[in-house]
Amino acid sequence: MIEIDAQALADRYLAQWTEPDAAGRRAAIERLWAENGCHILRPPAEIREIAEELGFAHTALEAQGYDAIESRVARSYERFVEKKGFTFRRCTDAMRLHGVVRFGWETVVDATGDVVGGGSEILVLDDDGRIEADYMFPGA
């Protein structure tokens, strides 16, 4: 595996979520992600509760490949950055162990700096240092 600076990777990862330009977002995704990379999200509590009522004990939301990840990132941008004025920042040092990088992040009101949420991320990298799997845990 190539050498990767875990802090720089975490910062570039978070930057893709706040990139206002659609072409810039796509370019960031293609630089960060393996072509068939998979973003796996632990759904919010209300989605997990509905799934449990339907008999699904373990729910996860997934987006795989550049197009699906681009759609996911664009929807997040529209909802959280464009409409609500949030930004995202790393709140813990990113740590790397072999091909895995872990870090925490915060959701911040851009205008005031108030922290309104956050979570943690586990990135599994391929041999080229691109994201093969991204496990996102909002609220963690």
C-alpha positions, 0 to 999 in steps of 0.5 A: 500500500502507498503511504497515506497521510491519515489527517490529509485523507480525512480532511479531503474526505470531509471536503467532498461533502461541502464542495459547491461545484458539481464537477468539483465534487465528482473530481474529488470523488474520483480522486478519493474513491476506488471505482467500485467503492462503497459508502455504508451508512448506519441509518438514523434511529427513525429509519432503523425503528421502521426497519425493525418493525418490518422485520429487518434487524440490521439495516444499512444504507449503501451507495456503491460506485462513482455515480451512486456516491456522487448522488449521495454526496450531492443530496447531502450537500443540498440538504445540509450545506446549501439549505441548512448552512452546515459544514463538516470538520474533523474533531479527532486525529485520524488514525491509520492502521494498515489499510484502515483509517478512523476519525471523528467529525462534527457538523458545524453551523458555518455562520456561528461555529456551533456544533450541532452533531457529528459522527465517526468514520471508518475508511477501508483503503485499497492498495492505491490508497483509495476508499474501498469501503466507507463506514459512516456512523452519524451520532457516534 
